[in-house]
Amino acid sequence: KDIESERNTIYTDEHGRVKVRINLYANQEELDEKESLYHHTPFLRVASSIASNHSGFFHTPRIGDEVIISFLDDDIDKPYVSGSLYNGTTTMPQYNYPRYQREIATSTLSYLSVVPAMIDKGLDTLKLQENTDYELSSINNHYLTLANSTIGVDNTDARARNEITLKNDKDKEEIYILAQKDYKEEIGNNYEQTIKNNKTSEVGALYTEFITLGHMQNIIGFKNVNIGAEYLENTLLSKDTNVGLSNTLNVGTDQKVRIHKNSYEKVGENKKVEIGRNYEERITGEYTSSVSSNRKAFTRGYHHIQSQGKYSVYTDSELVAEAKGNIQEHTEKSIFMVAKKDHSINAENVSSLAQKDNTIVARNRIINQVKSTSITTTAKEVIIQVGGVQVIIDNKGLRVKGGDLRAD
């Protein structure tokens, strides 16, 4: 009954038909104080450019729209809504693109032809800035707009709407789609998209992509990914990464690598590791290192090796231990040295201290010598020689050669 208070809402029946207030009875309506209903028609059908079974164009005029009433077969008893008109209250779609300071057009709009969508307030030029409405000249023929504003009495200016606009300025052709809220696509089979220049996509919140089979991406040039917060990647099966040239990984703080089974690394040439502070390795099982050429270890400070079990060093050639200071060996039990050939000790001084016994055993002989003085021990005899004098002790007794036996 009150059009102004219900403007931009829909009143229809199950067939999509609407009632129309006839201007012919406007004055009588005021005299009747809007108490009678004959000022409005019964429910009328709305014409469509295409109407097929479950397909075509369908639009329901809203309360407050100005419509055209036609009569089927020129029969006054067969009225229907054949179209609608823009007026001072019902204005044409607004070109208000929510973009970030993007200029849409600067050329003068002219040459009127078919204008399915126009703006009631005209300007010579058309520009767009962020969150700013712009208006189009009423003589424009470069835009085709399909717009559907959100239903509600608080949206009579069509700020909230869905819109498809085709722009046909030469060298500035554009298709603009505005979804006031959600935008959904459902494709029964394949979807193919070809972009011959740049593509920009901006998501204000969460971006989710679900792929059932596979994802293949081929980039001929470069790829740059910037992530402001965290990056999480889960691969249930195998993952292969091939890099044709160099590969650089920069980590600002910590890096952790967890491998539940085996890890294999192959370096074709050199590998260098630089550690600013400490290095720690923990191995539960065995540790094997194989070097085909030389191996060097340099320690500026203290070098400590500790084994809870047996510690073995084996070489096919020489084993050399050199120190500018002392070499010390400490053990709570015994020290054994076994050599199949010679065992030599060359030092300025040699000291041997036994808290209990000191046993020297030789299968052939033992020689203790200081310059020309020596003591030679064999299984049969002991020979003490000082200069040209020898003292021989064997199982026959004591003999002196080259000197006298005397008692002083």
Summary of the structure (lengths in Angstrom):
residues: 408
radius of gyration: 51.9
end to end distance: 156.4
largest distance: 171.1
contacts: 573
relative contact order: 0.05
helix: 4%
strand: 18%
